[in-house]
Amino acid sequence: MLVFVPSTETLSEEASKRLLSPFGLPFAVERIALTIDDACAAANSIGYPVVVKVSGDTIAHKTERGLVRLRLADEEAVRNACNDLLGRVTAADGQVSFLVAQMVSGNREFIAGVITDPQFGRMAVLGVGGVLAEAIDDVALSPLPLKERDALSMMKSLRHQKMLGEFRGEAALDARSVLSVLNGLSAACDANPDIYSIDINPLIVTASGELVAVDALVELHKVRSSTKSFEDQHPVARSNRHFDALFNPNGVVIVGASSHPGKFGFVSLHNLLANEYKGSIFATNLQGEEVLGVQTLKSLDDLPTGSADLAFFCTPAAANEDLLRQCSEKGISSVFISSAGYRESGEAGEHAEQGLVSLANSLDILIAGPNGQGVVSTPRSLCCQIVAPYPPSGGISVASQSGNFVSSFLNYSRQTGVGIARAVSAGNAAQVRVEDYLDWYTTDDSTRVGLAYIEHVSNGDRLKSAMTKMSERKPLVVVKGGATTAGSKAASSHTGALASDDKVFDGVCRATGAIRVDDIERAFDVAASFSTQPLPRGNRVVVLTTVGGWGVVTADAIARDGVLDLVDLPDDLMAQLGDLLPPRWSRNNPIDCAGGETRDTIPQIMDIVTGHDQVDAVIFLGIGIQSNQARLMREGSFYPDFGLERIVQYHNRQDERYAIAAHEASQKYLKPVLIATELAVADPSNPGPATVRDTGRLCYASGSRAAYALAQMVKYSNYRASVS
């Protein structure tokens, strides 16, 4: 592990370029001149027009200080510029020289470089550059060392994509030129571990599409090599035995059970019993009361040795160290501590937490928490937590630094019917952190997708490793809270000023294959999609709708995101659809069925479209409309007469058929078929969304949300293809 220490040296532009040139950075032709006559001679040698700058060890932002002159057309212009520039030099600048360079012209400028983040280390930077770089704020980052897929991903993630294509008569930006620059930066950092930041701005795109670098700034910090890894300094039990005890315990003991229904000691025991946990259940209570039919023990000393492998503490912090020792004597491998009063409460609490971790490490006990809400494990019917709810069983596994967001994800699970496998509130994460849970989820057969909420990164290397390991095998959806301005800014560089914590974390997610989502609701949508839909093979999507407006809005969402391709309908598919739909159908994608939903039309179209070899996924809009009318008929004063009972039954059956047809087409062709309607929220009992839930899939609340989730699946599918 490299550790930077606060001893900074900022190299001059000349020295910076000298350090970087051996690594293939495409610098413009230039000369260093100590006198005005030398500068004129250098300009004559290079050929006009030229640029003249003042260069010195203490000079960083030359443009801001007016120490650059551009487009000098002859020797007289160079001589005048040098005299003017000397008048702007101050005594504080020390010894200076002139840097005379080829004048490079182009309509586009980019910025590239390296920053050092305090948690994730050195990161490559690529963005839109020039004097307005910070105002435009279009930049992508990726951890070093850099892989080719990371560099390409950085290019694709820039917002101003039109600047990468043909532009004002100039050729498209040569991707090989960008890769060469980024690879050169990575190689320079490999060879020079004391590089703290690199700033190359601008990188000018020539008319031929190649990059030329006309400025560079390198900042060096001394580094020392840490002799201990993070794990050496913070030893923690991470064996499968410990995590099995936490998520698949054979016996649980609630320590500090209470007969008062308002206390955590009552609620945790209630939740364990009410959700039919299959293992042995014990509880302790100082008075030895019977609680919820369980005869409690007065002390852990009375617990039969080996009868429980998980303990859940609802006890004051001051009692917990003695309780840990008793747990060790009774063969308990893992402890969840809901108790507060630790690091979150101040300095004394922080010392108590450190002592708790040290003791647990010495006893070979895994502790989750403290100050956490609990753990859920549906394969064991385990609801060992101080709050509701308990979710249906499924394939999503949650690890969160916020207990509230664990509850949010579980609530969404209950609402949608898309189930949870494991869920844990990390609390203060004194010993076991989110990354440790992700490591275990990676090998857990019950976990199909990971879902994490992260606010604070305590060790970037560990988190990055866990995210990579999981993404290479299973999808990982991440929500990051607390995005603020980076503490990693290198004050003297544009790249440092552009590198916010948020962009750093974006870069880490792209490099590791994790899917970052900005809000909790959409994060659950995406995780549920991975859990219930096949992974798409490509980005070609068809929107199938029973009415036009929903399809238009969804198509707009697809176009804005730029990930999915609203594919042009092939001629053979057009012909097949024309045989099934009324003449007024849209004859385009989105496919507007134009009211042609007879008994078998939608199921047939669903099968035909999904099965076509030029379609990778389908979004279906309009389910529930007929059942919505059926509900109004059923609630009106005319029901069941006038044939209403029969038509109500017919409408309900049709929406049920659509949901089943989508499910069957997806299974048959192993392609995602996503169904969306606001009725999923507005009237979840409607037979349309209700049947979607019955098939085990998510019914999305809008076409836009379905399109967003599908786009994230495509991104992950592309990542998996790049690492396979």
C-alpha positions in Angstrom: 0.0 0.0 0.0 1.4 3.4 -1.0 0.9 6.2 1.6 1.5 9.8 0.5 3.1 12.1 3.1 2.7 15.9 3.1 5.9 17.0 1.2 4.9 18.6 -2.1 7.0 19.6 -5.1 5.3 21.2 -8.2 7.4 20.8 -11.3 7.7 23.5 -13.9 6.1 22.9 -17.2 9.5 22.1 -18.7 10.3 19.6 -16.0 6.8 18.1 -16.2 7.0 17.5 -19.9 10.5 16.0 -19.5 9.2 13.5 -17.0 6.2 12.6 -19.1 7.6 12.5 -22.6 9.2 9.0 -22.4 5.6 7.6 -21.9 4.3 8.7 -25.3 2.4 11.8 -24.4 1.9 13.8 -27.6 3.5 17.1 -26.8 3.8 19.8 -29.4 7.3 20.7 -30.7 8.9 23.2 -28.4 12.2 24.7 -27.2 13.4 26.3 -24.0 15.1 29.7 -24.3 16.9 31.6 -21.6 17.1 34.9 -23.5 15.0 36.8 -25.9 17.5 36.2 -28.7 17.3 32.5 -28.0 13.5 32.6 -28.1 13.6 34.2 -31.5 16.0 31.6 -32.8 13.9 28.8 -31.4 10.8 30.3 -33.1 12.6 30.5 -36.5 13.7 26.9 -36.0 10.2 25.6 -35.2 8.4 27.7 -37.8 5.6 30.2 -37.5 3.1 30.7 -36.0 4.4 30.0 -32.5 3.4 30.3 -28.8 5.6 31.8 -26.2 5.2 31.2 -22.5 7.1 32.1 -19.3 8.3 28.9 -17.6 9.6 28.6 -14.0 9.6 26.3 -11.1 7.1 28.4 -9.1 4.8 29.3 -12.0 1.7 27.1 -12.3 -1.3 28.9 -13.9 0.3 30.8 -16.7 -2.9 31.6 -18.6 -4.6 33.1 -15.6 -1.6 35.4 -15.0 -1.3 36.5 -18.6 2.0 34.7 -19.1 1.1 33.2 -22.5 1.2 34.7 -26.0 -0.5 32.9 -28.9 -0.3 33.0 -32.7 3.0 34.9 -33.0 3.5 35.2 -36.8 7.1 36.4 -37.1 10.4 37.2 -35.2 9.3 40.8 -34.4 6.1 39.5 -32.7 8.1 37.0 -30.7 10.6 39.7 -29.5 7.8 42.1 -28.5 5.9 39.3 -26.7 9.0 38.3 -24.7 9.6 41.9 -23.6 6.0 42.2 -22.5 6.0 38.9 -20.7 9.2 39.8 -18.7 7.3 42.9 -17.5 4.7 40.6 -15.8 7.3 38.4 -14.0 7.7 39.1 -10.3 10.5 38.5 -7.9 8.5 35.7 -6.3 8.7 33.8 -9.6 12.4 33.2 -9.2 14.5 32.2 -12.2 12.4 32.0 -15.4 12.8 31.1 -19.0 10.9 31.2 -22.2 9.1 28.2 -23.6 8.6 28.5 -27.4 6.3 26.0 -29.0 4.5 25.2 -32.2 1.1 26.9 -32.4 -1.4 24.1 -32.5 -4.9 24.9 -33.7 -8.2 23.1 -33.3 -11.8 23.7 -32.5 -11.9 21.2 -29.6 -9.9 21.0 -26.4 -9.8 18.2 -23.8 -8.1 17.8 -20.4 -6.4 14.7 -19.1 -4.4 13.9 -16.0 -4.2 12.1 -12.7 -5.4 13.0 -9.2 -4.8 11.2 -5.9 -8.0 10.5 -3.9 -7.5 9.8 -0.2 -9.5 6.6 -0.3 -9.2 5.2 -3.8 -5.7 6.4 -4.6 -4.6 7.6 -8.0 -7.3 8.2 -10.6 -7.0 9.0 -14.3 -9.0 12.0 -15.5 -10.4 12.8 -18.9 -12.7 15.6 -19.7 -13.6 18.6 -21.8 -10.8 21.1 -21.4 -9.6 24.6 -22.2 -10.0 27.7 -20.1 -13.7 26.8 -19.4 -13.0 23.3 -18.2 -14.2 23.9 -14.7 -17.3 25.8 -15.8 -18.3 23.0 -18.2 -17.5 20.4 -15.6 -17.6 17.4 -18.0 -15.1 14.9 -16.7 -14.7 11.2 -16.1 -12.3 9.3 -13.8 -11.1 5.8 -13.4 -8.7 4.1 -11.0 -5.1 3.4 -11.9 -3.7 1.2 -13.3 -5.9 1.7 -16.3 -7.4 -1.1 -18.5 -8.4 -0.4 -22.1 -12.1 -1.0 -21.3 -11.8 1.6 -18.5 -10.4 4.2 -20.9 -13.1 3.5 -23.5 -15.7 3.7 -20.7 -14.3 7.1 -19.7 -14.7 8.4 -23.2 -18.3 7.1 -23.5 -19.3 8.6 -20.2 -18.6 12.2 -21.2 -21.8 14.3 -21.7 -20.6 16.2 -24.7 -20.4 13.2 -27.0 -20.8 15.4 -30.1 -17.3 16.8 -29.5 -15.9 13.3 -30.0 -17.5 12.9 -33.4 -16.9 14.9 -36.6 -17.0 18.5 -35.6 -17.0 21.7 -37.7 -15.3 20.1 -40.6 -12.8 18.3 -38.5 -12.4 14.5 -38.2 -13.8 12.6 -35.3 -11.5 12.3 -32.3 -9.2 9.4 -32.8 -9.9 6.9 -30.0 -6.4 5.5 -30.4 -5.0 8.9 -29.6 -7.1 9.1 -26.4 -6.0 5.6 -25.4 -2.4 6.5 -26.0 -2.6 9.5 -23.7 -4.4 7.7 -20.9 -2.1 4.7 -21.2 0.9 7.0 -21.1 -0.4 8.6 -17.9 -0.9 5.2 -16.3 2.6 4.1 -17.3 4.1 7.3 -16.0 2.5 6.7 -12.6 3.7 3.1 -12.5 7.2 4.2 -13.1 7.0 7.2 -10.7 5.3 6.3 -7.5 5.8 9.8 -6.1 3.5 11.4 -8.7 0.6 12.9 -6.9 -1.2 14.7 -9.7 -0.8 15.4 -13.4 -2.5 18.1 -15.3 -2.5 18.2 -19.1 -4.7 21.1 -20.3 -5.4 21.7 -23.1 -5.2 18.6 -25.2 -6.0 20.1 -28.6 -7.8 18.0 -31.2 -6.3 18.6 -34.6 -8.2 18.7 -37.9 -7.2 15.0 -38.4 -8.7 14.0 -35.1 -5.4 13.4 -33.2 -4.5 14.9 -29.8 -1.6 17.3 -29.2 -0.7 18.3 -25.7 0.5 21.9 -25.2 0.8 22.2 -21.5 1.6 19.9 -18.5 1.9 20.2 -14.8 3.1 17.4 -12.5 2.9 17.5 -8.7 5.1 15.1 -6.6 4.6 13.9 -3.1 7.0 11.7 -1.2 5.6 8.2 -0.6 6.4 5.5 1.8 5.3 1.9 1.6 3.1 0.7 4.4 4.4 -2.5 5.9 1.0 -3.6 7.1 -2.1 -4.2 5.0 -5.4 -2.9 6.2 -6.4 -6.4 7.3 -3.2 -6.7 9.4 -4.0 -3.5 11.1 -7.7 -4.4 11.6 -7.9 -8.1 11.8 -11.5 -9.4 11.4 -13.1 -12.8 11.2 -14.3 -13.3 7.6 -14.6 -17.0 7.4 -17.7 -18.6 5.9 -18.3 -20.1 9.4 -18.8 -16.6 10.8 -21.1 -15.4 8.0 -23.0 -18.7 8.0 -23.6 -18.1 11.7 -24.9 -14.6 11.0 -27.1 -15.5 8.0 -27.8 -19.2 8.4 -27.8 -19.8 12.2 -28.9 -23.1 13.7 -29.8 -21.3 16.9 -30.3 -17.7 18.0 -30.3 -16.1 21.4 -31.8 -12.7 22.0 -29.7 -11.2 24.8 -31.7 -8.6 26.8 -35.2 -9.8 26.0 -38.0 -7.7 27.5 -41.7 -8.2 28.3 -42.4 -4.5 27.4 -43.7 -4.4 23.8 -42.1 -1.0 23.2 -38.6 -2.1 23.9 -36.1 -3.5 21.4 -35.7 -6.6 23.5 -39.3 -7.5 23.0 -39.5 -6.4 19.3 -36.5 -8.5 18.2 -37.8 -11.6 19.9 -41.3 -11.0 18.5 -39.9 -10.6 14.9 -37.8 -13.8 15.2 -40.9 -15.8 16.4 -43.5 -14.2 14.3 -41.7 -15.0 11.0 -41.3 -18.6 11.8 -37.6 -18.9 12.2 -36.8 -22.7 11.8 -33.9 -22.9 14.3 -33.6 -23.0 18.1 -34.7 -19.8 19.9 -33.4 -18.7 23.3 -33.6 -15.4 25.2 -32.0 -13.9 28.3 -33.7 -11.6 30.8 -32.3 -10.6 34.2 -35.6 -11.5 35.9 -36.0 -14.8 34.0 -39.5 -13.8 32.8 -41.5 -15.7 30.2 -41.7 -13.5 27.1 -44.0 -14.4 24.1 -44.1 -18.0 25.4 -40.3 -18.3 25.6 -39.0 -19.0 29.1 -36.0 -16.7 29.3 -32.6 -17.5 30.9 -31.3 -15.2 33.6 -27.8 -15.3 32.1 -25.9 -16.6 29.1 -24.2 -18.9 31.6 -27.5 -20.9 31.6 -27.4 -21.3 27.8 -26.4 -24.9 26.7 -23.0 -24.8 25.0 -23.3 -25.1 21.2 -27.0 -24.6 21.1 -26.8 -21.2 19.4 -24.4 -19.7 16.9 -25.8 -16.2 16.7 -26.5 -13.8 19.5 -28.5 -10.6 19.1 -27.7 -7.9 21.7 -30.4 -5.5 23.0 -28.3 -4.5 26.0 -26.5 -1.4 27.3 -23.1 -0.8 25.7 -21.4 -1.1 29.1 -22.5 -4.8 29.4 -21.4 -5.9 26.0 -17.7 -6.9 26.6 -18.6 -9.3 29.4 -21.4 -10.7 27.2 -19.0 -11.3 24.3 -16.8 -13.3 26.7 -19.8 -15.4 27.7 -20.7 -15.9 24.0 -17.3 -17.2 23.3 -17.6 -19.7 26.1 -20.9 -20.9 24.7 -19.6 -21.5 21.2 -21.4 -18.5 19.6 -19.6 -17.4 16.4 -21.4 -14.2 15.5 -23.1 -11.4 17.3 -25.3 -8.6 16.1 -25.1 -5.6 18.4 -28.1 -3.2 18.2 -26.8 -1.2 21.2 -26.1 2.5 20.7 -23.6 4.5 22.7 -20.5 3.8 20.7 -18.6 5.9 18.0 -21.7 7.9 17.1 -21.9 9.2 20.7 -18.5 10.9 21.0 -14.9 10.2 22.0 -15.7 7.9 25.0 -18.0 5.9 22.8 -15.3 5.6 20.1 -12.8 4.2 22.7 -15.5 1.7 23.8 -16.1 0.6 20.2 -12.3 0.1 19.6 -12.2 -2.1 22.8 -15.2 -4.1 21.6 -13.5 -4.8 18.3 -10.2 -5.8 19.9 -12.0 -8.2 22.2 -14.1 -9.7 19.5 -11.0 -10.3 17.3 -9.2 -12.0 20.2 -12.2 -14.2 20.8 -12.6 -15.1 17.1 -16.2 -13.7 17.1 -17.7 -11.7 14.2 -19.6 -8.7 15.4 -22.1 -6.9 13.1 -22.9 -3.3 14.2 -23.0 -1.9 16.8 -25.8 0.6 16.5 -27.5 -1.4 13.8 -31.1 -2.5 13.1 -30.5 -6.2 12.4 -30.2 -9.0 9.9 -32.7 -10.7 7.6 -32.2 -14.0 5.9 -35.2 -15.4 4.1 -33.6 -18.8 3.3 -33.6 -19.4 7.0 -36.9 -17.5 7.7 -34.7 -15.3 9.9 -36.0 -11.8 10.9 -33.6 -10.8 13.6 -34.1 -7.1 13.8 -35.5 -4.3 15.9 -37.8 -2.9 13.1 -40.2 -4.1 10.4 -40.7 -5.4 7.8 -40.0 -8.9 6.8 -39.9 -9.3 3.0 -40.8 -12.1 0.7 -38.1 -14.5 -0.3 -36.0 -13.8 -3.4 -32.6 -13.1 -4.8 -31.6 -9.6 -3.8 -29.1 -9.3 -0.9 -28.8 -5.9 0.8 -25.9 -4.4 2.7 -26.3 -0.9 4.0 -24.6 1.7 6.1 -28.0 3.1 6.8 -30.6 1.0 8.7 -33.4 3.1 7.4 -32.5 2.3 3.8 -32.5 -1.4 4.7 -36.1 -0.9 5.8 -36.8 1.0 2.5 -35.6 -1.8 0.4 -37.6 -4.4 2.4 -40.7 -2.2 2.0 -40.2 -2.0 -1.7 -39.8 -5.8 -1.7 -43.2 -6.2 0.0 -44.8 -3.7 -2.3 -43.6 -5.3 -5.5 -43.4 -8.9 -4.5 -39.7 -9.1 -5.7 -38.0 -10.9 -2.9 -34.9 -10.5 -0.7 -32.4 -13.2 0.2 -30.3 -11.4 2.8 -30.3 -7.9 4.3 -28.1 -6.4 7.0 -27.7 -3.0 8.6 -24.0 -2.5 9.0 -24.5 0.1 11.8 -21.2 1.6 12.8 -19.4 -1.2 10.9 -16.8 -1.3 13.7 -15.5 -4.7 12.6 -17.5 -5.9 9.5 -18.1 -3.4 6.7 -20.3 -3.3 3.7 -17.4 -4.7 1.5 -17.1 -7.7 3.8 -20.8 -8.5 3.3 -20.4 -8.1 -0.4 -17.5 -10.6 -0.4 -19.7 -13.1 1.2 -22.7 -12.4 -1.0 -20.5 -13.1 -4.0 -20.2 -16.8 -3.0 -23.7 -17.1 -1.5 -25.9 -19.3 -3.7 -29.1 -17.6 -2.5 -27.8 -14.2 -3.7 -28.5 -13.3 -7.4 -27.8 -9.6 -7.1 -26.2 -7.3 -4.5 -27.7 -4.0 -3.4 -25.6 -1.6 -1.3 -26.0 1.8 0.3 -22.7 3.5 1.1 -22.0 6.9 2.7 -18.5 6.7 4.1 -15.6 4.8 2.5 -13.1 3.7 5.2 -10.8 1.8 2.9 -11.0 2.4 -0.8 -8.8 -0.6 -1.8 -11.0 -3.1 0.1 -14.2 -1.7 -1.2 -13.0 -1.5 -4.8 -11.8 -5.1 -4.5 -15.1 -6.3 -3.2 -17.1 -4.5 -5.8 -14.9 -5.9 -8.6 -15.1 -9.5 -7.2 -18.9 -9.3 -7.0 -19.4 -7.6 -10.4 -17.4 -10.3 -12.2 -19.9 -12.9 -11.0 -23.1 -11.1 -10.1 -24.7 -7.7 -10.6 -24.0 -5.1 -7.9 -26.3 -2.1 -7.6 -24.9 0.8 -5.4 -26.4 3.9 -4.0 -23.8 6.5 -2.7 -24.9 9.1 -0.2 -22.9 12.1 1.0 -21.4 13.2 -2.3 -19.4 16.3 -1.5 -16.4 18.3 -2.8 -13.3 16.1 -2.8 -10.7 16.4 -0.1 -8.4 15.1 -2.7 -8.1 18.2 -4.8 -4.7 19.2 -5.9 -5.0 22.9 -5.5 -2.6 23.7 -8.3 -4.2 21.6 -11.0 -7.4 21.9 -13.1 -7.8 18.1 -12.9 -7.9 18.3 -9.1 -10.5 21.0 -9.2 -12.7 18.9 -11.4 -12.4 15.7 -9.4 -15.3 15.8 -6.9 -15.9 12.8 -4.5 -19.0 12.1 -6.6 -17.0 11.8 -9.9 -14.3 9.7 -8.2 -17.0 7.2 -7.0 -18.5 7.2 -10.4 -15.2 6.2 -11.9 -14.7 3.4 -9.3 -18.1 2.0 -10.2 -17.5 2.1 -13.9 -14.1 0.4 -13.5 -15.4 -2.3 -11.1 -18.7 -3.0 -13.1 -20.9 -1.9 -10.2 -24.1 -0.1 -11.3 -24.5 3.2 -9.5 -28.0 4.6 -9.1 -28.8 8.0 -7.7 -31.9 7.2 -5.7 -33.3 4.4 -3.6 -36.5 3.8 -5.6 -34.7 3.3 -8.9 -32.0 1.3 -7.2 -34.6 -1.2 -6.1 -36.1 -1.2 -9.7 -32.6 -2.1 -11.1 -31.8 -4.7 -8.5 -35.3 -6.3 -9.0 -34.7 -6.3 -12.8 -31.4 -8.2 -12.4 -33.1 -10.6 -10.0 -36.1 -11.5 -12.1 -35.1 -10.9 -15.8 -32.6 -12.6 -18.1 -29.5 -10.5 -18.9 -29.9 -8.7 -22.2 -27.6 -9.8 -25.0 -27.6 -6.3 -26.6 -29.3 -2.9 -26.5 -31.9 -3.3 -29.3 -35.3 -2.7 -27.7 -38.9 -2.7 -28.9 -41.6 -0.7 -27.1 -45.0 -2.4 -27.4 -48.0 -0.4 -26.3 -51.8 -0.5 -26.5 -51.9 3.3 -26.6 -49.7 5.9 -28.3 -48.7 8.5 -25.6 -47.0 6.1 -23.2 -44.9 4.8 -26.0 -43.8 8.3 -27.1 -42.7 9.3 -23.6 -40.9 6.0 -23.2 -39.2 6.4 -26.5 -38.1 9.9 -25.4 -36.6 8.5 -22.2 -34.7 5.9 -24.3 -33.3 8.6 -26.6 -32.2 10.8 -23.7 -30.3 8.1 -21.9 -28.5 7.0 -25.1 -27.8 3.4 -23.9 -30.7 1.6 -25.6 -31.4 1.4 -29.3 -35.0 1.8 -30.3 -34.5 -0.5 -33.2 -36.0 0.0 -36.6 -38.5 -2.8 -37.2 -37.2 -5.3 -39.8 -39.4 -5.8 -42.9 -40.3 -9.4 -42.0 -41.4 -8.3 -38.5 -43.5 -5.5 -40.0 -45.2 -8.0 -42.3 -46.1 -10.3 -39.4 -47.4 -7.5 -37.3 -49.5 -6.2 -40.3 -51.3 -9.5 -40.4 -52.4 -9.2 -36.8 -53.1 -5.5 -36.2 -55.6 -3.0 -37.7 -54.4 -1.0 -40.7 -54.1 2.1 -38.5 -51.3 0.6 -36.4 -48.2 2.8 -36.0 -45.9 0.8 -38.4 -43.0 1.9 -36.3 -41.2 1.4 -33.0 -42.9 2.0 -30.6 -45.5 -0.4 -31.8 -48.9 1.1 -31.1 -51.5 -1.6 -31.4 -54.1 1.0 -32.2 -56.9 -0.7 -30.2 -56.4 -4.0 -31.9 -56.3 -6.1 -28.7 -58.5 -9.0 -29.5 -58.3 -12.2 -27.4 -55.0 -13.5 -28.8 -53.4 -10.5 -30.5 -51.2 -9.2 -27.7 -49.9 -12.7 -26.7 -49.1 -13.5 -30.3 -47.4 -10.1 -30.9 -45.4 -10.6 -27.7 -44.1 -13.9 -28.8 -43.3 -12.7 -32.4 -41.5 -9.6 -31.3 -39.5 -11.1 -28.4 -38.5 -14.1 -30.6 -37.1 -11.9 -33.5 -33.3 -12.2 -33.8 -32.9 -8.4 -34.2 -34.7 -7.7 -30.8 -32.9 -8.0 -27.5 -35.6 -6.8 -25.1 -39.2 -5.6 -25.0 -41.0 -3.0 -22.9 -44.8 -3.5 -22.8 -47.0 -0.6 -21.8 -50.8 -0.6 -21.3 -51.5 -3.6 -19.1 -54.4 -3.1 -16.7 -56.5 -0.7 -18.9 -59.2 -3.2 -19.5 -59.2 -4.3 -15.8 -59.4 -0.7 -14.8 -62.6 -0.3 -16.7 -63.8 -3.6 -15.3 -63.3 -2.2 -11.8 -65.4 0.8 -12.6 -68.1 -1.4 -14.0 -68.0 -3.7 -10.9 -68.2 -0.7 -8.5 -71.1 1.0 -10.4 -74.8 0.6 -9.7 -75.5 -1.5 -12.9 -73.3 -4.4 -12.0 -73.8 -7.4 -12.5 -76.7 -6.8 -15.0 -76.6 -5.7 -18.6 -73.9 -8.2 -19.4 -71.4 -6.4 -17.1 -70.4 -9.5 -15.1 -69.3 -11.3 -18.3 -67.4 -8.4 -19.7 -65.7 -7.7 -16.3 -64.5 -11.3 -16.3 -63.3 -11.0 -19.9 -61.3 -7.8 -19.2 -59.7 -9.2 -16.1 -58.7 -12.4 -18.0 -57.2 -10.4 -20.8 -54.8 -8.5 -18.6 -53.9 -11.7 -16.8 -53.1 -13.2 -20.2 -50.9 -10.3 -21.2 -48.8 -10.7 -18.0 -48.5 -14.4 -18.5 -47.6 -14.0 -22.2 -44.8 -11.6 -21.3 -43.4 -14.0 -18.7 -43.6 -17.0 -21.1 -42.0 -15.1 -24.0 -39.2 -14.0 -21.7 -38.6 -17.6 -20.5 -38.9 -19.0 -24.0 -36.4 -16.7 -25.7 -34.3 -15.8 -22.6 -34.8 -12.1 -23.2 -36.0 -9.3 -20.9 -39.7 -8.4 -21.2 -40.5 -5.5 -18.9 -44.1 -4.5 -18.1 -44.9 -0.9 -16.9 -48.1 0.8 -15.7 -48.9 3.4 -13.1 -51.5 0.9 -11.8 -48.6 -0.9 -10.2 -48.7 1.8 -7.6 -52.2 3.4 -8.2 -54.1 0.1 -8.0 -51.8 -2.8 -7.3 -54.7 -5.2 -7.0 -55.6 -4.7 -10.7 -55.3 -8.1 -12.3 -52.6 -6.8 -14.7 -49.9 -5.7 -12.3 -51.1 -8.3 -9.8 -50.4 -11.1 -12.3 -47.0 -9.6 -13.1 -46.2 -10.0 -9.4 -47.6 -13.5 -9.4 -45.1 -14.4 -12.2 -42.3 -13.3 -9.9 -41.4 -10.2 -11.9 -41.4 -6.4 -11.2 -44.2 -4.3 -12.6 -42.6 -0.9 -13.2 -44.5 2.3 -12.3 -43.7 3.9 -15.6 -42.2 3.2 -19.0 -39.4 5.6 -18.2 -38.5 3.6 -15.1 -38.6 0.4 -17.1 -36.3 1.9 -19.7 -33.8 3.1 -17.1 -33.6 -0.3 -15.4 -33.1 -2.0 -18.8 -30.4 0.4 -19.7 -28.5 -0.5 -16.5 -28.9 -4.1 -17.4 -27.3 -3.5 -20.8 -24.4 -1.6 -19.2 -23.7 -4.5 -16.9 -24.1 -7.0 -19.7 -21.4 -5.1 -21.7 -19.2 -5.1 -18.6 -19.5 -8.8 -18.2 -18.7 -9.3 -21.9 -15.5 -7.2 -21.5 -14.2 -9.3 -18.6 -15.1 -12.7 -19.8 
